[in-house]
Amino acid sequence: MSHKRIPKRKAAIAAGGVVALGAAAILLPNANASQDGGSPGAAAPKTLRATDASDLASQLPGLLGDTFAGSYYDSDAKRLVVNVVNGDDNAVARVQKAGAKVREVANSLAALKTGAQTLKADATIPGTAWAVDPRTNKIIVTADSTVTGSAWNRLESTVEGLGTAKATLKKSAGTFKTFVSGGDAIFSQTEAGGVRCSLGFNVTAGDGTPAFLTAGHCGVAAAQWSDSQTGQPLATVDQATFPGAGDFSLVKYDDAATEAPSEVNVGNGQTVQITQAEEATVGTQVFRMGSTTGLNDGTVTGLDATVNFQSETDPSGVDTVTGLIQTDVCAEPGDSGGSLFTREGGAIGLTSGGSGDCTQGGETFFQPVTTALAATGATLGAGDQAGGGAGDQAGGGAGDQAGGAEQGGDEIGGDPGAGAVDPSASAGDDQSGAGMDAGADPSADTGTGTGHHSSSGRRH
């Protein structure tokens, strides 16, 4: 890999891709509704920014105890809606005083979790998923296109046994799969061939060294990662969890002097600073960055999701992952590990898998960043203070080799309603090796292809 000093103006490290998409216009500038001036004790709900709603939602379980039955963000009204059970007057008064809107519901969180346990025991079938949807106060069960015949009958019977007031079954046109692929962004070579994923968020490991988070199934697939298909490894997996209670990896940069800033490149030299890790709230608008499809936006639709992926190592096996965030954001192979974040700079999740694509849509599931940080002992930020050695001089290689793959960055200023990147346009660029020097100035003639926006990697 070549070594070249790239000015920091061009080294806005990204947590994902950029694409000619309306999401970019929505994301920038950062415009949010402010909280209204109502009295803290007033019954009328307050107008809240998504970040403030998320902060309030995180406090409610402790405040309300068993009465709390979930919450969601009404993005149109800019209000936090809180579900309560049993008509507890004290609970209602507490929620109203906190500034949220109260909604009385039939199902407690305990009842919904019991339903999820029944699904786990009786319907752990490849191609199925379920999550609690506080907007309907039900468990939403989804089956992909592979669930047919006796498997479908078994699933349908289990859901019906829970009752229509507690669970709903729907069909997805796609196939649930992890979004790992061979190509650009961050690469590894295995005995089975090349592997590509997307880098999620730069972090500082518990021992103070620079690192990044990505998907656990990426870390399980390969131990060492590079910023180009043929480049030398630049980072090594320290911890990886998949399947089971999460889908996350902590990958440490091999050079402790690597600068690893917490920022997301959204194109045209614009970056969003990642300031904190946040819990997901149903109804919140979120943005996803990935090496294949770039920048896309959507909404959180469910929490504590369980996904039963078809095992890639055992044809008759199931890789079950729990505790995920469900969204309607699209994703495709190669986007695995990419970042999910808010317009205010909150780190929400890491791309795990799902169904569909960015042409027809589908469901995508994400590993909560808060859980990954707690499990690995890592923290967001602090990477900008790292030494200027190899971090400043290391490989412009990947970006400089990408020649002609400028489409993703150049189109960010185009038609705000343009939609997802043309997969055919990015496919060839993915092979160019544009990896962890992602986010270089799209207007510069350095080859800012899709891979160039896919990572929030080290600063070169």
N, C-alpha and C positions, 0 to 999 in steps of 0.2 A: 504494500500500500504506500502511495506517495505521501510525503510529509510536506505540508505547506501551511504557512500562517494565513488564516483567513480573518479579515477585520471583523471585530465583534459586531459591527453594523450588519454584517451578512451572516452572523452566527446566532441568530435568534432560534434557539433550539426548540423544536416543536414536540408536542405530545401526540401528534397525529398528522393526518393529511389535510391538504387544502384542495378545494374543488369549486368549480363555478356553481355555487349553490346559494339559494336564498338564505341558508343558515348564516352565512357570513354577514349578510346585510342585517340580519336580526341580531347577531352577536355584537356587532360594532356599529355605532358607539354604544357604550354601556349605559343604557337608559332604563331606569327602574322606577316604579311607583314608590313614593315615600309613605311612611306610616302616618296616619291622620292624627289629629290633635285631640281625639276623644279622651275623656277621663278614664283613668285605669279601672274605675269601678263601673263604667257604663256597660249596659247590656249589648249595645250595638257593636258588631264586630269591627275590628280595625282593618284598615287597608295595609297590607304587608308586602314587602318585597319577598321574593322566593327565599332568599337567604335568611331573612328574619323569621319567616314561617317555619323553615327547617329548624332553626334554633329553638323556637317555641315548641315545635312538635317533639323535639328530643327531651324536653323537660316534662311533658305531660304524663308519661307512664308512671314516673315517680310521684307526681302530684295527685293523680287520680287512682292509682292502684288498680284493683280488679274492675273498677267501673270503666276504665279506658278501653275502648274497642277499636283503636286505630284512628288515623287522621289522614287528610289529604289536602292538597293545595288547589283551590279554585283559581286557576290562572286568569280567568275572565274577570272575576270580581276582585281578584288579588286578596283573597281571604283564606285563612286556614280553617277547615271544617273538621271538627272533632266529634267522633262517635262515642256515645256513652250508652251504657245499658242500665236497666232497672229504674230509670227515671230518678236517679239520685239527685235531690235538689241541691245538696252541698256541692256535688261534683259539677253540676250545671253552673252554679254560681262561680265556682273557681275558674272554669273554662272561660266564661264570659268576662270575668275580671281580667283574665290574661289577654283578652282581645280576640279570641277565636269565636267562631260560630258553632253552636251546639246542634248536634243531630242525634236523636235517640234511635237506637237500633236494637234488633232482636238478638243478634249473635255476639257473644263475648269473644275476646281473643282466645280465651282458653278453649271455648267450644270449637272455634275454627282450627286451632292447633290440634285438637283431638281428631278432627276430620282429616287433617293432613297426615296424622299418624296412621289412620285407617287406610288412606291411599298408599302410604309407604308399605304397609303390611300386605295389602291385597292387590295393588296395581302398580308395582314397580316394573314397568314395561318399557323397553327401549322405544324412544320416540314420544314419550309423554313428559308433561311438566305441569306443576301446579303452584299457585301463589295466592296469597290473600289480597283481595281487592277491597280496600276500605270504602270505595265509592259505592259498591253494591252490597257491602257487608257479607261477601260470600268468598268461597274458594273458587277461583277460576282454573279449571282443568283443561289443558290443551293436548291434543293428540296430533302428531304429524301424519304425513301421507303414508308412512310405513305401517301404521297401526290399523290392521284390518282383521277380518275373520274372527277367530276365537279371542284374539288379543283385544279387539275392539269390544266384543261382547262382554269380556271380563271387566274392562275399564268402565263401560257404560253401566253395567250392573252395580259396580262399586259406587259410582257417582250417584246413581239413583237411590242407593241405600242410604246415602248421606242426607237425601231430601233436597227438593228444589229450593227450599228456603236457605240452604247452607252451601250448596255447590252447583256450579254450572259447567257443562261440558261443551267444548267447541273444537272444531277441526281446523288444522293449519294445512295450507296447500304445499308447504315445503317440507324439508327434512331437518330435524334437529341434529346439528353437528358442531364440533368445535371448529373455529375459523382459522386453522393453521394451514399454511400452504408453502410451496417452494417459490422463491422470488426475491423481493427486495426488503428494505427496512432493516430489520436485524436478522442475521442469517446464521445458520449452523449447518455443518455437513455431518450426516450420520451414515451408518452402514446402509440404511434404507434410502439414502439420497439427501438432497438439500431440503432444508426446512426454513420457512420464513414466518416471522411474527412481527408484531408492532410493539414498540417500546411504549410503556404507559406513562409513568411519572418518575422523574428523578427524585431521589431521596438520599438521606444520610443514614447509613447503617448504624447499628447500635455501637459499633467500635469507632465511629467517627469517619469512616471511609465513604467515598462516593459510590452510589449504587442506583439501581432503578428497579421499578416494579413492572412485571409483565404477567401474562397468564401462567397459571400453574402447569397447564398441559404443554406449554412451550418449554418450561424448565424441566419437566419430566422427559420430554422428547430429546433434549440435547443439553450438555453441560456447559459448552462454551459458545460464545456469540460474537459475531463480527459485524462491521458496518458495510461489508460488501460480500458478494458471493464467494469471491476468491481471496479475500483479505485474511490477515492473521487475526486470531481471536483477540478481542479487546475487553471482554468481560466474562466472568465465570459464575455459574449458578451457585448461590450460597444456601438457599432453602427453596423447596418447591412442594406445593400441596395440590394434588389432583389424583384421583377423584376424592370424594369425601366432603369434609366440612370446608369447602372453598376451592377456588381455582386461582392461585396466585404464586408468584415466584419473586424472590429477592435475588437480584443479579448484581454482583459487585464488579466495578471497573477494576481491571488489573493494575492500572496506574493510579496510585493514590493521589496524584497531583491533578487528576482530571477534574475540570470544572463541570458541574452538573446543575445548571440553574433550573428553578421551578417556573417554567413559563410554557405557554402554548402558542405556537405560530399559527395565525389564522390568515396568512397571506398578505402580499403587498407590504411586507416589512412590519406588519402589525402583530403584536403579541398580547396574550392575556396572561398576566401574572397569576400563578397558582399560589394562593395565600394560605389555604387551610384545607384540611380534609373535612368533609361534611357527610352526614347521614342523608340517604335518599329520602325524599318525600313523594308519595304518589301525587301526580298532577303537576309536578315541577317540570318545566322545560329544561332539557339537557342537550349537550352537544357531544358528539363522539368524533374522535380522530383516529384514523387507521391508515395503514400503508397501502391498501388496495383502493378504498373508496373515498378517502380524504375526510372532509368535514361534512357531517350530517347532523340533523337535529331531530328531536322528537320529545316524547313525554314518558315519565316514569309511570308504569301501569300496575305494578305489583311489587310486594316486598317478601322477603324470606322465601324466595322461590326455590323449588326443588326441580331439577332437570335430570332426566334419565337418558343420557347419550348412549347410543349403540357403541359398545366397546370396540376400539380400533385394534386391539390385540387378541380379543376372544370373540369370534363370530356369534357365539350364543350368550355373550356376557353383556352386562350393563355397567356403564360408568355413571354412577349417581353423584350429583353435586348438590349440596344444600346451601341455604343462606344467601342466594343470589338476588339481584335486582332485576325485575322484568320491565322491559320498555318496548315501545313501538319504533325505536330507531333501527334503521337498516344496517346490515353489515354483510361482509363477504369473506371468503377465504383469504388469509393474509392479514386481516384486521385484528386477529387475536392479540390480546394484551393491550390494545390501544386504549386511550384515555377517554373517560366519560367525565364531563365537568360542567359547571354552570357558567353563565355569563359573568358572574361576579368573581370568578376565579376559585370556586370551590371544587376540590378534587372529589369525585363521587365514586367512580368505578373503573374496573379494568374489563375489557371485552372478553367474554368467555365463549359463548356460542349461541346458536339459535337456528331459525329457519328462514327461508326466503333470501332475497337479495335486495339491491338498491334500485331495481327496476320495478319489481312487483311488491316489495315490502315484506314484512314478516315480523316475527318476534326476535328480540335479541336480549340475552341475559348478561349481567355484569357482576363481577366480584366486587363487593363493597371495599373501598380503599381503607376505611376505618378499621375493618376487620384485618386486612392484610398488614397494616402498620402495627396493630396491636400484636399480631401473631409473630411478626418478624423482628419487632423491636426497633424498626426504622422510623424516621421522622421526615416530614416534608421539609424542603428548603435547605439552606446552609451551604449548598453546593457552590454558590457563587464565590464563596470565600476560599475555595480550594486554590492550590498553587497554580501558577501560570505556566508550569513546565510543559509536559506533553499535551495537556489540555489545550494550550494555545497553538501548538505547532503540529499536532497530529493530523492525520490524514484528511486533507481535502479530497483524498482519493475518491471516495464514493461519489461525492457530489460532482467532482471535476470529470469523472469518467462517464457521467450520465448523458453526455452530449445529445442535444436535440429533444430531451424529455422535459420541455418547459411548460407543457400545456397546463398541468395542474395549477401551478402558481400563477401563470399569466391570466387564467380565466377567472380568477377570484373577483375581479372587478367587473365582470360581465353581467349578463342578465340575472337579476336577483332571483328570478323564478326558474332558473335553468335546470334545477334538479340535480340528480346524482351524476358523477363523472361517468363518461362513456367507458365501460369496461374494456372495450377494444382499444381505446386510446391509451389506457394505462398498462395494458398487458405487456406490451413490448418494453415500455419504460421500466416496468418492474424488474426486468432482467439487467438493468444498467448498473445495479449495485449502489444506488443512492441511499445511503443508510443513515448512520447516526450523526451526520453533519446536517441533519434535517433543518429546514427553516431558513436556509440562506436566502438572501434577497431575491424574490422571484423575478425582479426586473433585471438582475445581473445575468450575464451570459455564462452561467456556471452549471447549467443543466439541472434546473429545479423541477425534476419530475415527481411523480407520485411518491416515490420512495423518499424524496427530499423533504416531505412534510410528515413522514410517518412516525417520527420518533421525537421524544423529548430528550434526546441523547446528550452526550457530552459536548461542551463548547470547544470548537476546534480553533 
